[in-house]
Amino acid sequence: MMPLLVLLAVPAAAHVLNTDLSKLSRTEIFGTYLQLGFTHIIPLGFDHILFIVSLYILEPRLKPVLLQATAFTVAHSITLGLAMYGLISPPSHIIEPIIALSILFVAIENIITDRLNPWRVAIVFGFGLVHGMGFASVLTGLGLPAKDYVGSLISFNVGVELGQVSVILLCWALVGRWAAHKTWYKQRVVVPVSVLIGLVAAYWTVERVFFT
């Protein structure tokens, strides 16, 4: 397991935008930022992927996880917009460890609880606010085109949402569709997957607090 954890802990490549946005139409800008939002989740956003997987596996039906994902999307859209308009300026050395801790929190909750608690949506919303500040660090580095600032911000959010939904649907196709109602689902799927995710999140938390 340790070689796998080391592999998972390797940071993803950063976003690179090699396009002169001033020469693009609004439609092309929308497509560019839509793609950036999607790739920020798949394949570059491994921490966000683990968060979505953690949300899914406890209650592997589409309706509950889509409700959580919607709360998460609304929340991260709020803080991403506020950060990009300069209304908040979250320091990455604080935000990134909290993102790792949010993954660890959900993974531990999956292990110790047997059902999805109603208040989890509120928790996910709170974590979404933090993750949105993490998304902001990406757009701050890339910048937004002056000629379609709002449109590119929206398209980035749409791309992120499409990436999240893709992760959910993949989890459903691989696991939820056939294993959700098995008596062994908790012990053979939820616990080992959550332990693995929790270990990776714990590693990230230590790394981000002490080594970045």
C-alpha positions as CSV (number, residue, x, y, z in Angstrom):
1,M,0.0,0.0,0.0
2,M,2.8,2.4,0.8
3,P,4.1,2.7,-2.8
4,L,0.5,3.5,-3.9
5,L,0.3,6.2,-1.2
6,V,3.6,7.7,-2.4
7,L,2.3,7.7,-6.0
8,L,-1.0,9.3,-5.0
9,A,0.8,12.0,-3.0
10,V,2.8,13.3,-6.0
11,P,1.4,16.7,-6.9
12,A,-0.4,17.2,-10.2
13,A,1.0,19.3,-13.0
14,A,0.0,22.9,-12.9
15,H,-2.4,24.5,-15.4
16,V,-0.7,26.2,-18.4
17,L,-2.6,28.6,-20.6
18,N,-0.6,29.1,-23.9
19,T,-3.4,30.9,-25.7
20,D,-3.6,34.7,-26.5
21,L,-7.0,35.3,-25.1
22,S,-7.2,38.7,-26.8
23,K,-7.5,37.0,-30.1
24,L,-10.3,34.6,-29.2
25,S,-14.0,35.2,-29.6
26,R,-16.3,35.0,-26.6
27,T,-17.3,31.5,-27.6
28,E,-13.7,30.4,-27.8
29,I,-13.0,31.9,-24.4
30,F,-16.0,30.1,-22.9
31,G,-14.7,26.8,-24.4
32,T,-11.1,27.5,-23.1
33,Y,-12.2,28.1,-19.5
34,L,-14.8,25.3,-19.6
35,Q,-11.9,23.0,-20.4
36,L,-9.7,24.5,-17.7
37,G,-12.4,24.0,-15.1
38,F,-12.9,20.4,-16.2
39,T,-9.2,19.5,-16.2
40,H,-8.8,21.2,-12.8
41,I,-10.8,18.2,-11.6
42,I,-9.9,15.5,-14.2
43,P,-7.0,14.8,-14.2
44,L,-5.2,17.6,-12.2
45,G,-7.4,17.9,-9.2
46,F,-6.7,14.7,-7.4
47,D,-7.5,16.2,-4.0
48,H,-10.9,17.3,-5.2
49,I,-11.5,13.9,-6.9
50,L,-10.8,12.2,-3.5
51,F,-13.2,14.6,-1.8
52,I,-16.0,13.7,-4.3
53,V,-15.3,10.0,-4.1
54,S,-15.5,10.3,-0.3
55,L,-18.9,12.0,-0.6
56,Y,-20.2,9.3,-2.9
57,I,-19.2,6.0,-1.3
58,L,-21.1,6.4,2.0
59,E,-24.5,6.6,0.3
60,P,-23.8,5.4,-3.3
61,R,-27.1,6.5,-4.8
62,L,-27.1,9.3,-7.3
63,K,-29.7,11.6,-5.7
64,P,-28.0,12.0,-2.3
65,V,-24.6,12.6,-3.8
66,L,-25.9,15.0,-6.4
67,L,-27.5,17.0,-3.6
68,Q,-24.2,17.2,-1.8
69,A,-22.4,18.0,-5.0
70,T,-24.9,20.8,-5.7
71,A,-24.3,22.3,-2.2
72,F,-20.6,22.0,-2.8
73,T,-20.8,23.7,-6.2
74,V,-22.9,26.6,-4.9
75,A,-20.5,27.2,-2.1
76,H,-17.3,27.1,-4.2
77,S,-18.9,29.3,-6.8
78,I,-19.5,32.0,-4.1
79,T,-16.0,32.1,-2.7
80,L,-14.4,31.7,-6.2
81,G,-16.4,34.7,-7.4
82,L,-15.6,36.8,-4.3
83,A,-11.9,36.0,-4.6
84,M,-11.7,36.8,-8.3
85,Y,-13.3,40.1,-7.7
86,G,-10.8,40.9,-4.9
87,L,-13.4,40.9,-2.1
88,I,-11.5,38.2,-0.2
89,S,-7.9,37.2,-0.4
90,P,-7.4,33.8,1.2
91,P,-3.8,32.7,1.8
92,S,-3.0,29.4,0.1
93,H,-0.8,28.2,3.0
94,I,-4.0,28.2,5.1
95,I,-6.5,27.1,2.5
96,E,-4.6,24.1,1.1
97,P,-4.2,22.3,4.5
98,I,-7.9,22.9,5.3
99,I,-8.8,21.3,1.9
100,A,-6.7,18.3,2.9
101,L,-8.4,18.2,6.3
102,S,-11.8,18.3,4.7
103,I,-11.0,15.2,2.8
104,L,-9.7,13.5,6.0
105,F,-12.9,14.6,7.9
106,V,-15.2,13.0,5.3
107,A,-13.1,9.9,5.1
108,I,-13.2,9.4,8.9
109,E,-17.0,10.1,9.0
110,N,-17.5,7.4,6.4
111,I,-15.7,4.9,8.6
112,I,-17.5,5.7,11.9
113,T,-21.0,6.2,10.7
114,D,-23.5,3.8,9.0
115,R,-25.7,6.3,7.3
116,L,-25.8,9.7,5.6
117,N,-26.7,12.3,8.2
118,P,-28.9,15.2,7.1
119,W,-26.4,17.8,8.4
120,R,-23.7,16.5,6.1
121,V,-25.0,18.8,3.3
122,A,-24.3,21.8,5.5
123,I,-20.8,20.5,6.3
124,V,-20.2,19.9,2.5
125,F,-21.4,23.5,1.9
126,G,-18.8,24.8,4.4
127,F,-16.0,22.7,2.8
128,G,-17.2,24.0,-0.6
129,L,-16.5,27.5,0.5
130,V,-12.9,26.5,1.3
131,H,-12.4,24.5,-1.9
132,G,-13.6,27.6,-3.9
133,M,-10.8,29.6,-2.4
134,G,-8.5,26.8,-3.7
135,F,-10.0,27.1,-7.1
136,A,-9.3,30.8,-7.0
137,S,-5.6,30.3,-6.7
138,V,-5.7,28.6,-10.2
139,L,-7.6,31.4,-11.8
140,T,-5.5,34.1,-10.1
141,G,-2.4,32.5,-11.7
142,L,-4.1,32.2,-15.1
143,G,-6.0,35.4,-15.1
144,L,-9.4,36.2,-16.6
145,P,-9.9,38.0,-20.0
146,A,-11.1,41.6,-19.5
147,K,-13.5,41.3,-22.5
148,D,-15.5,38.5,-20.9
149,Y,-14.6,38.3,-17.3
150,V,-17.9,37.1,-16.0
151,G,-18.5,34.6,-18.8
152,S,-15.1,33.0,-18.4
153,L,-15.6,32.8,-14.6
154,I,-19.0,31.1,-15.2
155,S,-17.6,28.7,-17.8
156,F,-14.7,27.7,-15.4
157,N,-17.3,26.9,-12.8
158,V,-19.4,24.9,-15.3
159,G,-16.3,22.9,-16.2
160,V,-15.6,22.1,-12.6
161,E,-19.1,20.9,-12.2
162,L,-18.9,18.7,-15.2
163,G,-15.7,17.2,-13.8
164,Q,-17.4,16.5,-10.5
165,V,-20.4,14.9,-12.1
166,S,-18.1,12.8,-14.3
167,V,-16.4,11.5,-11.1
168,I,-19.8,10.7,-9.5
169,L,-21.1,8.9,-12.6
170,L,-17.9,6.9,-12.9
171,C,-18.2,5.8,-9.2
172,W,-21.8,4.9,-9.8
173,A,-20.9,2.8,-12.9
174,L,-18.0,1.0,-11.3
175,V,-19.4,0.5,-7.8
176,G,-22.8,2.0,-6.9
177,R,-24.8,0.5,-9.7
178,W,-24.2,-3.1,-8.6
179,A,-22.7,-3.1,-5.1
180,A,-24.7,-0.5,-3.2
181,H,-27.2,-2.8,-1.7
182,K,-24.8,-5.7,-0.9
183,T,-24.6,-6.6,2.8
184,W,-20.8,-6.5,2.5
185,Y,-20.7,-3.0,0.9
186,K,-19.7,-1.1,4.1
187,Q,-16.8,-3.5,5.1
188,R,-15.5,-4.2,1.7
189,V,-15.9,-0.9,-0.1
190,V,-16.6,2.0,2.3
191,V,-14.1,1.2,5.0
192,P,-11.0,0.3,2.9
193,V,-11.5,3.1,0.4
194,S,-12.0,5.6,3.2
195,V,-8.9,4.4,5.0
196,L,-6.9,4.8,1.9
197,I,-8.3,8.3,1.2
198,G,-7.8,9.2,4.8
199,L,-4.1,8.2,4.8
200,V,-3.5,10.3,1.6
201,A,-5.4,13.2,3.1
202,A,-3.4,13.0,6.3
203,Y,-0.1,12.9,4.4
204,W,-1.2,16.0,2.4
205,T,-2.2,17.8,5.6
206,V,1.2,17.3,7.2
207,E,3.0,18.1,3.9
208,R,1.0,21.3,3.4
209,V,1.4,22.5,6.9
210,F,5.1,21.8,7.4
211,F,6.7,21.5,4.0
212,T,5.0,24.1,1.7
